[in-house]
Amino acid sequence: MADTICGMQTIEVSDTIYNEIISRRKGRESISKTLERELKPKSETLAPCETAVNVEGIDEMVRRTSREKTYTSEELRAKYGV
């Protein structure tokens, strides 16, 4: 369940999904702004701190990349020494 407090959350995504998000950026737009622009419905007015997410869009992105290699946070820490 999502937190009700406004703020940033951290998510883990596969390399393919990350590259898809990066490819949709406009200029030097932040990743969070790209996700907002891509996933928020255009016609709805939202109250402050309220988020509407296009679940079908996320599901489609996950379906397209379901066969790609994904990494756990522990694997990434070992791979990149973080």
C-alpha positions, 0 to 999 in steps of 0.5 A: 500500500502506498504512503499517504505522505507526499514525498519521493519513493524508491523503486527497483526496475529492470535495465530494460524498463529504466532504458524505456523511461530514459528514452521518454525523457524530454531534454534533461527532464528528471526521471520523476517528471518523466514518469509523472508526465507519462503516467498521470491522466491528462484530463483529471485535476488532482488534489495536492499530494494525490497521484493517479497512475496509469496502471495499464501503462505500467502493466504493459511496460512490465509485460514487454520486459518480463523476459528481460534479466532483472536484478535484486538490490543485493546483486546490484550492490555486489555488481557495482560495489555500492 
